[in-house]
Amino acid sequence: MPAEGGSRPSMIAPVPGSERRSEPAIPAEDRLFSLVLALLATEAGLLKSDILSTVRGYAERFDRSGANVNLDRQFERDKDQIRELGIPLETVESPDRPGDNQSLRYRIPKGLYDLPDEVRFTPDELALLGLAAEVWREASLSEDSQRALTKLRALGIEPREPVIGYAPRLRVRDAAFEPLRQALDRRQAVRFEYFKPGEQAPRERRVNPLAVVMHEGRWHLHAHDLAAGEPRTFLLSRIVGDVTPIAGSTFDPPPPGIQDRVIADLAELRLRNAADLAVTAGSDAEVRLGRRAVERDEDAGVIRLHYTDAAVFADELAAYGPEVRVLAPADLLAAVKQRLHAVADAHRDLEANR
């Protein structure tokens, strides 16, 4: 998640001269990351002049009159640092202008940047990499990144698709993610329709977005509900339709560390909720749910799991059909039964209409 009031890094800077001089300097890690992305995005490579005039972290200080000695030195240091990190930055000489440093092109061959086949990760490492990839993947589809690709094409360079070819191909499917991210950056109130479990229809919510966090593989919005006058946490997957900014409404920055506090609260909620499940031996349910079990009775075929959202968990358990039976708690058992009855009724209606 970006810091409050900040923005996600894009690999190409705004058009030189259009930015405000009062903007803070680009952090070194953002500049290096933007450089790597730009060099990965092209097979032919980029001229130094292209890099200094367009890549975020350089372009903000690029002088079209030619007084770029300090920027040139910065680029040389960045090249060395990238290579020290083990990234295969190549220099390609122009065939018709050998020895001319101004015509050198720089690139990072994607094939050489991919992880070797023998590299393996543990499940925990893959989970962390997957989470990071989900956040970046969504940013790579943002308006800033699309403008970055357009700038590369304006230089006569056709970028590779996707630019982040080396990242795990995970996508955040919740359409609400990007407009909520923008609202967080701008500290702007929004409204949206929200479908709460147990209600017959979605209701409009008006909120001040305070944090968007990932928990148990799902995105959650923590916000101040303007109608209720207190904080609420919403699942992004239950937001129906568009997230619309409320014109003229802004709010103070959320307190520092709010994301960590929200994640901690969700984790505490999860630990308070425990389910005892009887699973069929050798079934898909035993394999998948067994990985998350915190307690297990092998003889009885019973496992205990923690969960955060009863409705979400009931949906998952119902999908296993007869492979899993809820022993406790009673409200979770009732929720699963209700879903199974709904499926059975739908099949009966289908048969009756044939």
C-alpha positions as CSV (number, residue, x, y, z in Angstrom):
1,M,0.0,0.0,0.0
2,P,1.3,3.5,-0.7
3,A,1.9,5.8,2.2
4,E,-0.8,8.3,2.9
5,G,-0.9,11.1,0.4
6,G,1.7,9.4,-1.8
7,S,1.5,7.6,-5.1
8,R,2.7,4.4,-6.6
9,P,6.0,4.5,-8.6
10,S,5.7,4.7,-12.4
11,M,8.7,4.0,-14.5
12,I,8.4,7.1,-16.7
13,A,8.3,10.6,-15.2
14,P,5.9,13.4,-16.1
15,V,6.7,15.5,-19.2
16,P,9.8,17.6,-18.2
17,G,8.7,21.2,-17.3
18,S,5.2,20.1,-16.4
19,E,6.0,19.1,-12.9
20,R,6.0,21.4,-9.9
21,R,9.4,22.4,-8.7
22,S,8.2,22.1,-5.1
23,E,7.7,18.3,-5.4
24,P,10.0,16.2,-3.2
25,A,13.0,14.4,-4.7
26,I,12.3,10.9,-6.0
27,P,13.8,8.3,-3.5
28,A,16.8,6.4,-4.9
29,E,15.0,3.0,-4.7
30,D,12.1,4.4,-6.8
31,R,14.5,5.7,-9.4
32,L,16.4,2.4,-9.6
33,F,13.1,0.5,-9.8
34,S,11.8,2.8,-12.5
35,L,15.0,2.4,-14.5
36,V,14.9,-1.4,-14.3
37,L,11.2,-1.4,-15.4
38,A,12.0,0.9,-18.4
39,L,15.0,-1.3,-19.5
40,L,13.0,-4.5,-19.2
41,A,10.2,-3.0,-21.3
42,T,12.3,-2.7,-24.5
43,E,14.1,-5.3,-26.6
44,A,16.0,-2.7,-28.6
45,G,17.2,-0.8,-25.6
46,L,17.1,2.9,-24.7
47,L,19.6,5.7,-25.4
48,K,21.0,7.5,-22.4
49,S,19.2,10.6,-23.6
50,D,15.9,8.7,-23.7
51,I,16.5,7.5,-20.1
52,L,17.5,10.8,-18.7
53,S,14.6,12.7,-20.3
54,T,11.8,10.2,-19.6
55,V,12.5,7.8,-16.8
56,R,11.1,8.8,-13.4
57,G,13.9,9.9,-11.1
58,Y,16.0,11.5,-13.9
59,A,13.5,13.4,-16.0
60,E,12.5,15.7,-13.1
61,R,16.0,17.1,-13.2
62,F,16.7,16.8,-16.9
63,D,17.8,20.0,-18.7
64,R,17.1,20.1,-22.4
65,S,19.8,22.7,-22.9
66,G,22.4,20.0,-22.2
67,A,23.6,20.9,-18.7
68,N,23.2,17.4,-17.3
69,V,26.7,16.5,-16.0
70,N,25.4,15.6,-12.5
71,L,22.5,13.6,-13.9
72,D,24.9,11.7,-16.2
73,R,27.1,10.8,-13.2
74,Q,24.0,9.7,-11.3
75,F,23.1,7.4,-14.2
76,E,26.6,5.9,-14.2
77,R,26.4,5.2,-10.5
78,D,22.9,3.7,-10.9
79,K,24.2,1.4,-13.6
80,D,26.9,0.1,-11.3
81,Q,24.5,-0.4,-8.5
82,I,22.0,-2.3,-10.6
83,R,24.8,-4.6,-11.9
84,E,26.0,-5.1,-8.3
85,L,22.5,-6.4,-7.4
86,G,23.0,-9.1,-10.0
87,I,20.7,-7.6,-12.7
88,P,22.1,-8.2,-16.2
89,L,22.1,-4.6,-17.6
90,E,23.6,-4.8,-21.1
91,T,25.2,-2.1,-23.3
92,V,24.4,-2.4,-27.0
93,E,26.7,-0.6,-29.5
94,S,25.2,0.9,-32.6
95,P,26.5,-1.1,-35.6
96,D,26.8,2.1,-37.8
97,R,28.4,4.2,-35.0
98,P,31.0,2.0,-33.3
99,G,32.8,3.6,-30.4
100,D,30.2,6.4,-30.1
101,N,29.1,6.5,-26.4
102,Q,26.1,8.7,-27.3
103,S,24.6,6.0,-29.5
104,L,24.9,3.2,-26.9
105,R,21.7,1.6,-26.0
106,Y,20.9,0.0,-22.6
107,R,18.6,-2.9,-21.9
108,I,17.9,-5.8,-19.5
109,P,17.2,-9.0,-21.4
110,K,14.1,-10.5,-19.9
111,G,15.3,-14.1,-20.4
112,L,18.5,-13.4,-18.4
113,Y,16.5,-11.7,-15.7
114,D,14.1,-14.6,-15.1
115,L,14.8,-16.8,-12.1
116,P,16.8,-20.0,-12.9
117,D,14.8,-23.2,-13.0
118,E,16.6,-24.6,-10.0
119,V,15.4,-21.8,-7.7
120,R,12.6,-23.0,-5.5
121,F,10.6,-21.2,-2.8
122,T,8.9,-22.4,0.3
123,P,5.1,-22.0,0.5
124,D,5.5,-19.1,3.0
125,E,8.0,-17.4,0.6
126,L,5.6,-17.9,-2.3
127,A,2.7,-16.4,-0.3
128,L,4.8,-13.2,0.4
129,L,5.9,-12.9,-3.2
130,G,2.3,-13.4,-4.3
131,L,1.1,-10.7,-2.1
132,A,3.7,-8.3,-3.3
133,A,2.9,-9.2,-6.9
134,E,-0.8,-8.6,-6.4
135,V,-0.1,-5.0,-5.2
136,W,2.3,-4.2,-8.0
137,R,0.3,-5.9,-10.6
138,E,-2.6,-3.6,-9.9
139,A,-0.3,-0.6,-10.0
140,S,1.1,-1.8,-13.3
141,L,-2.4,-1.4,-14.8
142,S,-2.9,2.1,-13.4
143,E,-3.2,5.3,-15.4
144,D,0.4,6.3,-14.6
145,S,1.8,3.1,-16.0
146,Q,-0.4,3.3,-19.1
147,R,1.0,6.8,-19.7
148,A,4.5,5.4,-19.2
149,L,3.9,2.9,-22.0
150,T,2.6,5.6,-24.2
151,K,5.8,7.6,-23.7
152,L,7.9,4.6,-24.7
153,R,5.9,4.2,-27.8
154,A,6.4,8.0,-28.5
155,L,10.1,7.3,-28.6
156,G,9.5,4.7,-31.3
157,I,9.9,1.8,-28.8
158,E,7.3,-0.9,-28.6
159,P,7.3,-2.1,-25.0
160,R,7.0,-5.7,-24.0
161,E,3.6,-6.7,-22.7
162,P,3.3,-7.0,-19.8
163,V,6.0,-4.7,-18.6
164,I,6.3,-6.6,-15.4
165,G,6.9,-9.9,-17.1
166,Y,9.0,-11.2,-14.3
167,A,6.4,-10.8,-11.6
168,P,4.0,-13.6,-10.7
169,R,0.9,-13.2,-12.9
170,L,-1.6,-12.4,-10.1
171,R,-4.3,-9.9,-10.6
172,V,-6.5,-8.1,-8.1
173,R,-9.9,-8.8,-9.4
174,D,-11.8,-6.3,-7.3
175,A,-12.7,-3.4,-9.5
176,A,-13.0,-1.1,-6.5
177,F,-9.2,-1.4,-5.8
178,E,-7.9,1.4,-8.1
179,P,-10.6,4.0,-7.4
180,L,-10.2,3.4,-3.6
181,R,-6.4,3.7,-4.0
182,Q,-6.9,7.1,-5.7
183,A,-9.3,8.2,-3.0
184,L,-6.8,7.3,-0.3
185,D,-4.1,9.3,-2.1
186,R,-6.3,12.3,-2.4
187,R,-8.0,11.9,1.0
188,Q,-11.4,12.2,-0.7
189,A,-14.6,10.7,0.5
190,V,-16.4,8.2,-1.7
191,R,-19.7,6.4,-2.0
192,F,-20.5,2.9,-3.2
193,E,-23.2,0.2,-3.0
194,Y,-22.3,-2.5,-0.6
195,F,-23.9,-6.0,-0.4
196,K,-23.8,-7.1,3.3
197,P,-24.5,-10.8,3.9
198,G,-28.0,-11.3,5.2
199,E,-29.4,-8.3,3.5
200,Q,-31.7,-8.5,0.5
201,A,-30.2,-5.7,-1.5
202,P,-27.0,-3.6,-1.5
203,R,-27.1,-0.3,0.4
204,E,-25.2,2.9,-0.3
205,R,-22.3,3.7,1.9
206,R,-20.5,7.0,2.2
207,V,-17.1,6.7,3.7
208,N,-13.7,8.4,4.3
209,P,-11.2,5.7,3.1
210,L,-8.5,5.2,5.7
211,A,-6.6,2.0,4.6
212,V,-6.8,-0.8,2.1
213,V,-5.2,-4.0,3.4
214,M,-4.9,-7.6,2.4
215,H,-6.0,-10.3,4.8
216,E,-6.5,-14.0,4.1
217,G,-6.0,-13.4,0.4
218,R,-8.8,-10.7,0.2
219,W,-8.7,-7.0,0.1
220,H,-10.4,-5.0,2.9
221,L,-11.3,-1.3,3.0
222,H,-11.1,0.3,6.5
223,A,-13.0,3.5,6.5
224,H,-14.9,6.0,8.6
225,D,-18.6,5.4,7.8
226,L,-20.1,8.9,7.5
227,A,-23.7,7.7,8.3
228,A,-22.7,5.5,11.2
229,G,-20.2,8.0,12.5
230,E,-17.6,5.3,13.3
231,P,-15.1,3.1,11.6
232,R,-16.1,0.1,9.5
233,T,-14.2,-2.6,7.5
234,F,-15.6,-3.6,4.1
235,L,-14.7,-6.5,1.8
236,L,-13.9,-5.1,-1.6
237,S,-15.5,-8.1,-3.3
238,R,-18.9,-7.0,-1.8
239,I,-18.8,-3.6,-3.3
240,V,-21.3,-3.5,-6.1
241,G,-20.9,-1.1,-9.1
242,D,-18.7,2.0,-9.2
243,V,-16.8,3.7,-6.4
244,T,-17.7,7.4,-6.9
245,P,-15.8,10.3,-5.3
246,I,-17.9,12.8,-3.4
247,A,-17.1,16.2,-4.8
248,G,-15.7,18.8,-2.4
249,S,-15.3,16.3,0.5
250,T,-11.9,15.8,2.0
251,F,-10.6,14.6,5.4
252,D,-7.6,14.7,7.6
253,P,-4.8,12.1,7.1
254,P,-5.4,8.8,9.0
255,P,-3.1,8.2,12.0
256,P,0.3,6.7,11.4
257,G,0.4,2.9,11.4
258,I,-3.3,2.5,10.7
259,Q,-2.7,-0.3,8.2
260,D,-0.8,-2.4,10.8
261,R,-3.5,-1.8,13.3
262,V,-6.3,-2.9,10.9
263,I,-4.3,-6.1,10.0
264,A,-3.8,-6.8,13.6
265,D,-7.5,-6.3,14.4
266,L,-8.4,-8.7,11.6
267,A,-5.9,-11.3,12.7
268,E,-7.3,-11.0,16.3
269,L,-10.9,-11.5,14.9
270,R,-9.7,-14.6,13.0
271,L,-8.2,-16.1,16.1
272,R,-11.5,-15.6,18.0
273,N,-13.4,-17.6,15.3
274,A,-12.8,-21.3,15.3
275,A,-14.6,-24.1,13.4
276,D,-14.5,-27.8,14.0
277,L,-14.9,-29.7,10.7
278,A,-15.2,-33.4,9.9
279,V,-13.5,-34.1,6.6
280,T,-13.6,-37.2,4.4
281,A,-10.3,-39.0,4.4
282,G,-8.3,-38.6,1.1
283,S,-10.7,-36.0,-0.2
284,D,-9.9,-32.6,-1.7
285,A,-11.3,-31.0,1.4
286,E,-9.0,-32.9,3.7
287,V,-6.0,-31.9,1.6
288,R,-6.8,-28.2,1.2
289,L,-8.4,-27.5,4.5
290,G,-5.9,-29.7,6.4
291,R,-3.1,-27.3,5.4
292,R,-4.7,-24.6,7.4
293,A,-5.7,-26.8,10.4
294,V,-4.5,-25.5,13.8
295,E,-5.6,-28.7,15.6
296,R,-6.3,-32.2,14.3
297,D,-7.8,-35.5,15.5
298,E,-6.5,-38.0,13.1
299,D,-8.7,-40.9,14.4
300,A,-11.9,-38.9,14.3
301,G,-11.1,-37.1,11.0
302,V,-11.7,-33.8,12.6
303,I,-9.8,-30.6,12.1
304,R,-10.0,-27.1,13.7
305,L,-9.6,-24.0,11.6
306,H,-9.7,-20.3,12.3
307,Y,-11.6,-17.9,10.0
308,T,-12.4,-14.2,9.8
309,D,-15.6,-13.9,7.9
310,A,-18.3,-16.5,8.5
311,A,-20.1,-15.8,5.1
312,V,-16.9,-16.1,3.1
313,F,-15.9,-19.3,5.0
314,A,-19.4,-20.8,4.5
315,D,-19.1,-20.2,0.8
316,E,-15.8,-22.1,0.7
317,L,-17.1,-25.0,2.8
318,A,-20.3,-25.4,0.9
319,A,-18.2,-25.8,-2.3
320,Y,-16.8,-29.1,-0.9
321,G,-20.3,-30.6,-0.7
322,P,-20.3,-33.9,1.2
323,E,-16.6,-33.9,1.7
324,V,-16.8,-31.7,4.8
325,R,-19.3,-31.4,7.7
326,V,-19.4,-28.5,10.1
327,L,-19.5,-29.7,13.7
328,A,-19.2,-26.2,15.3
329,P,-20.1,-23.4,15.6
330,A,-23.8,-23.5,15.1
331,D,-24.1,-20.3,13.1
332,L,-21.5,-21.5,10.6
333,L,-23.3,-24.8,10.3
334,A,-26.6,-23.0,9.5
335,A,-24.9,-20.8,6.9
336,V,-23.4,-23.8,5.1
337,K,-26.8,-25.6,5.2
338,Q,-28.5,-22.6,3.8
339,R,-26.1,-22.5,0.8
340,L,-26.4,-26.2,0.1
341,H,-30.3,-25.9,0.2
342,A,-30.1,-23.0,-2.2
343,V,-28.0,-25.2,-4.6
344,A,-30.4,-28.1,-4.3
345,D,-33.4,-25.8,-4.9
346,A,-31.8,-24.3,-8.0
347,H,-31.3,-27.8,-9.4
348,R,-34.8,-28.8,-8.7
349,D,-36.1,-25.7,-10.4
350,L,-33.9,-26.5,-13.4
351,E,-35.2,-30.0,-13.6
352,A,-38.8,-28.9,-13.3
353,N,-38.4,-26.5,-16.3
354,R,-36.9,-29.1,-18.6
